[in-house]
């Protein structure tokens, strides 16, 4: 199976798993569950759950990685819903559709994000209940990545930096935590479910891979925001510049950001090769993300 077909197949499987795990839209309170499904079902590349699945297959073990992948997507979507709020990035569009607070209202969007955050950990605790030795590390990895010094901390620093002159320390902190932390968690969780769980050397390489990929991904996001239209991206274009965000483009310009994206991608590829295992799909995924258009 070629890469594009594999990618599409994984996206479809993830979408079906999300549809199965989310409460039905008619579940009381109906408005809340409609809002959750509006945001989760809007699509997206499903990069994070795909990364969990591909990391788990480096050293196949037979463990169910889909539940971990779904939990990661719940966290990611919660973060997008909250990022789009008027008090945060104030974005009207997400994944080509009205953002949650525009399609419903601000209070409903806040609660939808809260519910997805809780749902992620419920999925892990329920779906791995027959493997208690997996629950603790999976919950720890995800909770750490989503916490006040990582994902949430990165968003806080991002907000504090608005309108100020960007500096390398702030840019590094925001990108490593707001974006990088969750991608590191994807690789860690995948490896935790794979056949080399507990191998510290592989885990260290996996963390480095995830961070390099996260930095490459964010550099590409900054580039796309500066060079693509709203219609092409499916979200508000040039919003970072309008809000005075600390971005790579604001700090070092378009060409230097493009160079950095390539360098981080090469780092990620190098770490993936060093990890070894059945890494063909993962290598293609990393290269693919450098050339994405949205």
C-alpha positions as CSV (number, residue, x, y, z in Angstrom):
1,X,0.0,0.0,0.0
2,X,1.4,3.4,-1.0
3,X,1.8,6.2,1.6
4,X,-1.2,8.3,0.5
5,X,-3.5,5.3,0.7
6,X,-2.1,4.3,4.1
7,X,-2.5,7.9,5.3
8,X,-6.1,8.1,4.1
9,X,-6.9,4.6,5.5
10,X,-5.6,5.7,9.0
11,X,-7.6,8.9,8.9
12,X,-10.8,7.0,8.1
13,X,-10.1,4.5,10.9
14,X,-9.5,7.4,13.4
15,X,-12.6,9.2,12.3
16,X,-14.7,6.0,12.8
17,X,-13.1,5.4,16.2
18,X,-13.8,9.0,17.3
19,X,-17.4,8.7,16.1
20,X,-17.8,5.5,18.1
21,X,-16.3,7.0,21.3
22,X,-18.0,10.4,21.4
23,X,-21.5,10.6,23.0
24,X,-24.2,10.7,20.3
25,X,-25.4,14.2,19.4
26,X,-28.8,13.6,20.9
27,X,-27.3,12.7,24.3
28,X,-28.4,15.0,27.1
29,X,-27.3,17.9,27.2
30,X,-27.8,17.8,23.5
31,X,-26.3,21.2,22.8
32,X,-23.0,20.3,24.5
33,X,-22.6,17.1,22.6
34,X,-23.5,18.7,19.3
35,X,-20.8,21.3,19.9
36,X,-18.3,18.5,20.8
37,X,-19.1,16.7,17.6
38,X,-19.0,19.9,15.5
39,X,-15.4,20.5,16.5
40,X,-14.1,16.9,16.5
41,X,-15.9,15.9,13.2
42,X,-14.8,19.0,11.3
43,X,-11.9,16.9,10.0
44,X,-8.3,18.0,10.2
45,X,-5.2,16.1,9.3
46,X,-5.4,13.8,12.4
47,X,-1.6,14.1,12.6
48,X,-1.4,13.5,16.3
49,X,-3.4,10.2,16.4
50,X,-1.6,9.0,13.2
51,X,1.7,9.7,14.9
52,X,0.6,7.6,17.9
53,X,-0.3,4.7,15.7
54,X,2.8,4.9,13.5
55,X,5.1,5.0,16.6
56,X,3.3,2.0,18.1
57,X,4.0,0.1,14.9
58,X,7.7,0.7,15.0
59,X,8.0,-2.4,17.2
60,X,4.6,-4.1,17.0
61,X,3.2,-5.7,20.1
62,X,-0.5,-6.3,19.5
63,X,-1.6,-3.7,22.0
64,X,-4.5,-1.5,21.0
65,X,-3.1,1.9,20.1
66,X,-6.3,3.4,18.7
67,X,-7.7,4.3,22.1
68,X,-4.5,6.3,22.9
69,X,-4.7,7.9,19.5
70,X,-8.3,8.9,20.1
71,X,-7.4,10.3,23.6
72,X,-4.7,12.5,22.0
73,X,-7.2,13.9,19.4
74,X,-9.6,14.7,22.2
75,X,-6.9,16.8,23.9
76,X,-5.9,18.4,20.7
77,X,-9.4,19.4,19.7
78,X,-10.1,20.7,23.2
79,X,-7.0,22.9,22.9
80,X,-8.2,24.2,19.5
81,X,-11.7,25.1,20.8
82,X,-10.2,27.1,23.7
83,X,-7.5,28.7,21.5
84,X,-10.2,30.0,19.2
85,X,-12.1,31.7,22.0
86,X,-12.4,35.6,22.0
87,X,-10.3,35.7,25.2
88,X,-7.5,33.8,23.5
89,X,-6.9,34.0,19.7
90,X,-10.4,35.1,18.8
91,X,-10.6,33.0,15.6
92,X,-13.9,32.7,13.7
93,X,-12.8,29.7,11.6
94,X,-11.4,26.3,12.3
95,X,-10.9,23.4,9.8
96,X,-13.0,25.3,7.3
97,X,-16.0,25.7,9.5
98,X,-17.1,28.2,12.1
99,X,-15.1,27.8,15.3
100,X,-17.1,26.3,18.2
101,X,-17.9,29.5,19.9
102,X,-19.2,31.0,16.6
103,X,-21.3,28.0,15.7
104,X,-22.7,27.8,19.2
105,X,-21.7,30.3,21.9
106,X,-18.7,31.1,24.1
107,X,-20.0,29.3,27.2
108,X,-20.9,26.1,25.2
109,X,-17.4,26.2,23.6
110,X,-15.7,26.4,27.0
111,X,-17.7,23.5,28.3
112,X,-17.1,21.4,25.1
113,X,-13.4,21.8,25.6
114,X,-13.7,20.9,29.2
115,X,-15.6,17.8,28.4
116,X,-13.1,16.7,25.8
117,X,-10.2,17.1,28.3
118,X,-12.0,14.8,30.8
119,X,-13.0,12.4,28.0
120,X,-9.4,11.8,27.0
121,X,-8.5,10.4,30.4
122,X,-11.7,8.5,30.7
123,X,-10.9,6.7,27.4
124,X,-7.5,5.7,28.6
125,X,-8.8,4.4,32.0
126,X,-11.7,2.5,30.5
127,X,-10.1,1.0,27.4
128,X,-6.9,-0.2,29.1
129,X,-8.7,-1.4,32.3
130,X,-7.5,-4.9,31.5
131,X,-3.9,-3.7,31.3
132,X,-3.4,-1.7,34.4
133,X,0.4,-1.6,33.8
134,X,-0.3,0.6,30.8
135,X,-2.8,3.0,32.3
136,X,-0.4,4.8,34.6
137,X,2.3,5.6,32.1
138,X,-0.2,6.6,29.4
139,X,-2.1,8.9,31.8
140,X,1.1,10.3,33.1
141,X,2.5,11.1,29.6
142,X,-0.7,12.7,28.4
143,X,-1.4,14.7,31.7
144,X,2.2,16.0,31.7
145,X,2.0,17.1,28.0
146,X,-1.4,18.9,28.6
147,X,-0.4,20.6,31.8
148,X,0.5,24.0,33.1
149,X,4.2,23.8,32.1
150,X,3.6,22.3,28.7
151,X,0.5,22.7,26.4
152,X,-1.3,25.2,28.7
153,X,1.9,26.9,29.7
154,X,2.8,27.4,26.1
155,X,-0.6,29.0,25.4
156,X,-0.1,31.3,28.4
157,X,3.3,32.5,27.3
158,X,1.9,32.9,23.7
159,X,-0.8,35.3,25.1
160,X,1.7,37.2,27.3
161,X,4.0,37.7,24.3
162,X,1.3,39.3,22.1
163,X,2.4,42.7,20.8
164,X,5.9,42.5,22.2
165,X,9.2,42.2,20.4
166,X,9.8,38.4,20.0
167,X,12.9,36.9,21.5
168,X,14.5,33.5,21.1
169,X,13.7,32.4,24.7
170,X,9.9,33.2,24.4
171,X,9.7,31.7,20.9
172,X,11.5,28.5,22.0
173,X,9.2,28.1,25.1
174,X,6.0,28.7,23.2
175,X,6.9,26.3,20.3
176,X,8.3,23.6,22.4
177,X,5.3,23.5,24.7
178,X,2.2,24.8,22.9
179,X,3.0,22.5,19.9
180,X,6.0,20.3,20.7
181,X,4.8,18.8,24.0
182,X,1.8,17.0,22.5
183,X,3.7,15.7,19.6
184,X,6.4,14.3,22.0
185,X,3.5,12.7,23.9
186,X,2.2,11.1,20.7
187,X,5.6,9.3,20.1
188,X,6.0,8.4,23.8
189,X,2.5,6.9,24.0
190,X,3.0,5.0,20.8
191,X,6.3,3.6,22.0
192,X,4.8,2.8,25.4
193,X,2.3,0.6,23.5
194,X,4.9,-1.0,21.3
195,X,7.2,-3.9,21.8
196,X,10.2,-2.0,23.2
197,X,8.4,-0.4,26.1
198,X,10.9,0.4,28.9
199,X,13.8,0.7,26.5
200,X,15.3,4.0,27.7
201,X,17.5,4.6,24.7
202,X,14.5,4.2,22.3
203,X,12.4,6.5,24.5
204,X,15.0,9.2,24.5
205,X,15.3,9.1,20.8
206,X,11.5,9.1,20.5
207,X,11.2,12.3,22.6
208,X,13.8,14.0,20.5
209,X,12.0,12.9,17.3
210,X,8.7,14.3,18.7
211,X,10.2,17.6,19.6
212,X,12.0,18.1,16.3
213,X,8.8,17.2,14.5
214,X,6.9,19.6,16.7
215,X,9.3,22.5,15.9
216,X,9.1,21.7,12.2
217,X,5.3,21.5,12.3
218,X,5.1,24.9,14.1
219,X,7.6,26.5,11.7
220,X,5.4,25.3,8.8
221,X,2.3,26.6,10.6
222,X,3.9,30.0,10.9
223,X,4.9,30.0,7.2
224,X,1.4,28.9,6.1
225,X,-0.2,31.6,8.2
226,X,2.0,34.2,6.5
227,X,1.7,33.0,3.0
228,X,-1.7,31.3,2.5
229,X,-5.3,32.6,2.3
230,X,-8.1,31.9,4.7
231,X,-9.8,29.7,2.1
232,X,-6.7,27.6,1.6
233,X,-6.0,27.1,5.3
234,X,-9.6,26.6,6.5
235,X,-8.8,29.1,9.4
236,X,-8.1,32.8,9.7
237,X,-5.0,33.6,7.7
238,X,-2.5,36.2,8.9
239,X,-4.1,36.2,12.3
240,X,-0.7,35.7,14.0
241,X,0.6,38.9,12.5
242,X,-2.5,40.9,13.2
243,X,-2.3,39.9,16.9
244,X,1.4,40.5,17.2
245,X,2.1,36.8,18.0
246,X,5.6,35.5,18.7
247,X,6.2,33.5,15.5
248,X,9.2,32.3,13.6
249,X,8.2,34.5,10.7
250,X,7.9,37.6,13.0
251,X,11.3,36.8,14.5
252,X,13.4,35.8,11.5
253,X,11.4,36.2,8.3
254,X,9.9,33.8,5.8
255,X,13.0,32.4,4.2
256,X,14.8,31.7,7.5
257,X,11.7,30.0,8.8
258,X,11.5,27.8,5.8
259,X,15.2,26.8,6.4
260,X,14.4,26.0,10.0
261,X,11.4,23.9,9.1
262,X,13.7,21.8,6.8
263,X,16.4,21.5,9.4
264,X,14.0,20.3,12.1
265,X,12.5,17.9,9.6
266,X,15.9,16.4,8.9
267,X,16.5,16.1,12.6
268,X,13.2,14.2,13.0
269,X,14.1,11.9,10.1
270,X,17.5,11.2,11.6
271,X,16.0,10.3,15.0
272,X,13.4,8.0,13.3
273,X,16.1,6.2,11.3
274,X,18.2,5.8,14.5
275,X,15.2,4.3,16.4
276,X,14.8,1.8,13.5
277,X,12.1,-0.8,13.6
278,X,9.3,-0.8,11.0
279,X,9.8,3.0,10.3
280,X,9.0,3.3,6.6
281,X,5.6,4.9,7.1
282,X,6.9,7.2,9.9
283,X,9.7,8.4,7.7
284,X,7.3,9.2,4.9
285,X,4.9,10.9,7.3
286,X,7.7,13.2,8.6
287,X,8.6,14.2,5.0
288,X,5.0,14.7,4.1
289,X,4.4,17.2,6.9
290,X,7.1,19.5,5.6
291,X,5.3,19.8,2.3
292,X,1.8,20.2,3.6
293,X,-0.4,23.0,2.2
294,X,-2.5,23.7,5.3
